[in-house]
Amino acid sequence: MGLQKMKKTTFLLLVSALIWGTGAFGQTGARAEYIQEYAQIAVDEMNRSGVPASITLAQGILESGNGKSELARKSNNHFGIKCHSSWTGERVFHDDDEKGECFRKYDNVRHSFEDHTDFLVRGSRYDFLFDLDPTDYKGWAKGLKKAGYATAPDYADRLIKIIEDEMLYKYDREGDFPTGGDLASNESEQKTGPVVDAKGRPVKNPRQRFIVRRMIEAGSRVPFVVLATEERIEYVADSLNLPVAALLQFNDMSWETQLEPGDRIYIDEKKGRGATKTTIVRTGETLRAISQREQVKLAKIYKYNGFYVGYQPMVGDEIRLRPVGIIERFQGR
C-alpha cells in the first residue's frame, strides 16, 4: 500500500470512529439527561403503586427514544399508550403497527408517567406482575412482554439491557428511595434510610406504601382507600399526589378529626344523594359516620333532614339520603 493511500485509509478510519463516537456519546448523553430529569417521577410512581422505577424509566427511554421521538415531543406520551375505548382525553394520530393509530396526549410528561402507572395497575392482564418482588426487574420485563404490552419479540431483553447498562435497578431498592436532588449521582449517596411516612416516622411494612394497588373501586360509588395501621392521611394524600386539604374536604373532616385503622378515606367527592332514600342510625354512629358509610356529602344529609350543623341523631332514627320529592311534600313528609 502506498503512503498516500495509507494516509487516506487512516483518515477515513479516524473520521468513521469520530462519527460513531459522536453518535454514541449523543445517545448516552440524551439517555443520561432523561434519567436525570425523570428518575424522581419514576420513584414517586413506584412508591405509589409498586411498579419498579427501573422498569418505568427503561420503558420511557425505549418507547420515547430518550424523550426525543415525534410522539413524545408532540403529545408528551413517553410510553406509547394508545387511546383504547376508555380514554376521554386529548388524542394524537401517529403511525405505529398500523397507519394513523390513536395515541393519548398529555398536558405534561408527569401525567404520562402517572397514566402509565394507572394503565398497569388497572389492567387485569398485568395483575400477576404485582406478585413479583419490586426489585425483580427481569421478571417485570419478561412479564410485560408476556402480557402483550409490546409486540417486539426482543422487548424484554431490550428493557433489561437498558436497566443494566444504566444501573437503573438502584432506584428499585425497598427502603432506599431517593427523595430529591441529583438522582443520577454517585450510587453510595442514594441511601436515605428506612421508609418513612409523611411525618418522618418509620413504616413497618413498606409494601403498604403502594396506595394505588389498595384503592377499592369495584362495587363502590366513590373510590376509597382503607387506612392501614400507623398510616396517616398525609401519606395517603402524598402518595396520590393530592393536597391533604382535598382529602379532608372529600371526607368531611378537619385537621382535628381522629382517624383509626380501617377507616375509609375517599379519594374523590362523595355523592349528592344516596343509593337509597333513607337509612337507620346504628349504635355509636354520628352523621359524619353515616355520610362515610353511605358515600353521601355530609352537608346534603343536613339539608335533606333539616338538621342544624353539628346535630347528632339517636340510634334507630331514620335519616334521609335524598331530597324530599313532590308527592312526599304533598303528604307532609
NORHU-V600285 format. One record per helix or strand of 3 or more residues. SS is the DSSP state (alpha for helix, beta for strand). FROM is the first residue (numbers start at 1). LEN is the number of residues. Records with the same first field share a line. If there is no record, write none. Layout:
# NORHU-V600285
SS=FROM-LEN ; FROM-LEN
This chain:
# NORHU-V600285
alpha=3-47 ; 53-12 ; 70-6 ; 109-14 ; 124-8 ; 137-11 ; 155-11 ; 168-5 ; 187-4 ; 206-4 ; 211-4 ; 233-7 ; 244-7 ; 287-8 ; 298-8 ; 326-5
beta=91-4 ; 101-4 ; 224-3 ; 264-3 ; 278-3 ; 318-3
